[in-house]
């Protein structure tokens, strides 16, 4: 073991993570040749081959995968212990590693991360954006950001302060011979475009109005795993879809889509920042979490103001029919 350094182990994880010696060398700021020689020495010391290499691909061997599964969490523990030791009683410093999907990554870059770096000049943030759900502990991240439904149950989660609205929409073509839904329960009579999450589960549609919350497992003949494809399906009249408001606001404004159940979709924070339970987080991690809570509380107060205004507007029309005062065509009988 004396011949094996932490740097060697970090190199193995970088190659496994990147799937390429060249990309791993860039991440580690060393030459590809030096990295290749280091892995060769490590394999000789261990007496096993860690990677199968061709001119085009790099893949872990079975022994290599077992090795990575063991050293990943161990190195994460070592990094956290060193960060914690450095930071106790000191100004927050070091690197905060975050893994997020694209939408919340953009959200935290619009406020939280820049503000954090300005407030703590000795801190660095390494933000990796990817849609697959990763094991943040095994892959060496301090924090993850995902939709609430995807956050592992053994993690400590915090709703981030970027509140947003969902929009339930359909095309005028789809609604031409169907009565629009007046409440979430009416969705059972419609073709809804179901969304499959990276975990394989189907997205439940969540609604809220005046303190009442409803979750619906919608039914439909079309199931998709990409929001862009789902948008195309809605535009072609294939059914009712649910999207982040900013994704379809132009379609709504142009009349290509009609918004439904608007009074059931107040601003909400579906994205959560999550991390393993830690009794002694590093000063940098603790400072980041404190800022996230501060922004979340500010956003929650703003959302409460919106909800109060919405309640006042709908008090004279408790089922929300004010949204649909235009003439409605009766639904065609099912075939």
N, C-alpha and C positions, 0 to 999 in steps of 0.2 A: 504493500500500500504506500510505502514511503516514496515510490517513484511516481505516483499518481497525484496530480494537483487538482484543486478545485477548477482551475482554468480548463483542464482536460475534460472534466465532467460537464462544464458549461458548454464546451464545444460540441459534445455529443448531443446535448439537448437542442442546441441551435440548429444543427444539421437535421435532426429529427423534426424540428418545428418547421424549418424552411423547405425541407425536401431537396436541398441543393448545397453543395460545398461552397459554391461561389456566393450565394446569398448569405450563408452562415458566416463566411469570412468577412463579408461587408458589415454584417451586424456586429461582429466581434472586433472589427477594425484590425484584421491581420491579413496576410496574403493567403491565397488559396493553397499555395505550396506548403506554407508553414502549417496550415490547418490539416492538410492531408498527411503530412509527416507526423503531426501530433497524434492523429487518430491511429495511424499505423503503429506508433509506439505503444499507445494505450491497448490496442488489440493484442499486440505481442505480450504485453504485461499480463493481460487477463487470460490470454490463451484462447480467445474466441474471436469470431468475426462479428462485428457489430452491424455492418452495413453491406448490402449487396449493391455493387456499383456497376453501371454500364455507361456508355457514352452519353446516354440521354436521361437516365433515371438513377435515383438514390433511394433505397428503401431499407428499413430496418430488418435485420434477420429476426427469427423468433427469439434467439438469445438476446439480441440487441433491444427488442421491444421489452423484454422482461427487465433488462438492465435500466432502461429509461423509466419504466414504471416505478422502479425502486428509488432511483436517484433524484427524480423530479421533485417529489414531495420533500425529500431530505434536503436538497439544496434550497428549496423555498424556505424551509425552517431555519436553515443557516443564515440566509439573507435577512430574514425577519429578525433573527436574534442579533445580528450585527447592526442592523438599522436601529433596533430598539436600544442597544447598548450605546450607540453613538449619540442618540437623540435625547436620552434622559437628561433633563436639566439644560438642554441646549436649544438653540434656535432650530426649527425644522430644517432638515437638509437631507439630501439624497435623492433617489429616483423613485417616483410613484408609478407603478406599472398598472395600466388599466386596459381591459378588454371590453369592447362595446360593439353593438351592431350600428349600422350607418346612421340611422335617424337620431338616436340619443347621443351619438358621438358628435354630430353637428350641433345638437342642442347644448351640450356642455362646453363646446368650443365657442359658443356665442356669448358666454358669460362666466360660468364657473371656473373653467381652467385658466383663462387669461387673468381673471381677478385673483385666483389663487397664486399664480406665478408672480404677479405684481406685489402681492402682500408678503410672499415668502421667497425672496430672491435667491436663496440657497437651495431651493427645491427644483427638481426637474420632473417632467411628466412624459412618460413613454406610453402613448395611446395607440393601441392596435385595433383596427376596425375589421371585423369579419362577421358574417351572418351565422356561421355554424355556432352551436352552443358548446363552449369549451369548459373543461375542468380547470378553473382558475388556479386552484391550489397546485395541481399536478404540473401546470404549464407556467408557474412562476409569476402569476399576476397578484397584485394586492387587492384589486377591485374588479368587479364586472358590472356591466349595465345591460339589462335586458327587459323585455316586457314582463310584467309581474307574473304572468302565468308560467314563465319559463325559469323563474328563479328557483334554484334547488331549495328544498325545504330545510336543509341543515345550515343555511346561510342567514346572516343578519342582513335584513333588507331595509332600505330607506327610499321612499319616493323622492325622486329628484324634482327640483323646482321648476322644470320646464313643463308647465301645464299646457294641455292642448285639447282640441275637440276632435271627436270622430264625426264623420258625416255618413249617414245612410242615404244611398242614392239609387235612382233607377233612371233609365232613359225615357223620354216622352213616348217613344215607340212601345216600350214595355207597358206603360201605364195607360195607353190608348184604350184598352178594353178591360182594364182592371181597376177596381177601387183601391186607392192608396191606403196603406195601413194607418190606422188612427192611434194604435198603441202597440207595444212590442208583441202582445199576444196574437195580433193579426198576421204576423209574419208566417205563421203556420199555414196560411192560405196562399202563400206566394212561393215562387221559385227564388231561393236565395243562393248566392254564389258563396260556397263555403271555402274557408281558408285553412290550408293545412300548415301547421307550424313545423319548424325544423325538428322538433321532437317526434313528429308523426301524429300528434294529437290535432284535433280540429278546434279552431278558435271559437270560443263562446262569445256571443255578442252581449255586451253589458250596457245596461241602460239605467238612468237615474232621473228622478223628478220629484222635487219637493220632499226629499228624504226617503222616497221609495226607490228601492233598487231591484232590478230585474235582470236575470241572466238567461239567455235563450240559446239552446242548441238548435240552430236553424236547420231547416231541411231544404234540399235542392238537388238538382240533377247534375250540377257542375261543381267539382272540387278542384281548386287551384292552389299552387304554392308560391305564386309570384304576384305582387300587387299590380305591376304593370300589365300583366296578362289579364288579371281580373278587371282592371279598368277598361281594357278593350272589350271584354265580354259584356260589361254593363252598357257600354256605348252601342253595342250591336243588339241590345234588347234581350240579352240572355237571362236577365234576372236582376234582383236587388243585391247591391254590394255595400260593404262598409269599408271606409278608408280614413286615413288621417285627413283632416279638413284641408290642410294645405296642399294635399296631393290632387284634389279634385275641385278646388275653388274656381279655377279658370273654366272648367267644364260647366259648373253650376252657373257662373256669371254669363256664359255664352249661350245658355239654354240647352246645352247638349245633355245635361243631367238635371233631374229634379230632386231636390232634397226632401227627405222624409223623416218623420219623427224628430224634428229638430229640437222640440222642447224636452225630449228625452235624452239628449246628448249634451250635457253641460261640460264645461272644461274639466278635465281630470288628468291626473298624473298616472299613467299606466306603466311608465318606465321606472325601474328601481335600480338603485346603486346597491350592490351587495358585496359582502366580504365574509370570510370565516370568522367565527367567534374568537375574539382575542381579549385576554384580560389586560395585556400591556401592549397596545398598538404603538407603533413608532410615532414620534412627534409629528412627522409629516402626514402620516395617515390620519391621525387624530385631528390635525388642523384642516385637512381636506373634508373630512366628515362633518366637522363643525360648520364649515362654510356651506356645505350642501344642505344641512339642516336649516341654516339661516335663510337660504334662498327658497327652500321648500315651504317654510313657514310664511314667508312673504307672498309666495304664489298662492298658498292656501287661503290667505286672507282675501286676496284679489278674487279668487274663485268663489268664495263665500258671498262677496258683494254681487257678483254676477248672478248667483243662484237666488239671492234675495230679490234682485230686480226682475228675474224671470218669473218668480212666484207671483209678484205683484201684477205682472203683465198677463198671466194666465188665470188669475183668480176669477175673472168673469167667465171663463171658458174652461172648466176643469178638465175636460177630456182633450183639449188641444185642437178642437175643430176649427179654430180661427185660422190655422195654417192652411186649411183646405176649403175655403168658402167658395171656390170656383165650382162650376157644375161638374159633377162626377158621372162618368158613364158606368152603367151596371156591369159587373163582371160577367163574362161569357160563361155559360155552364160548362163544367168540365166534361171532357169527352170520355 
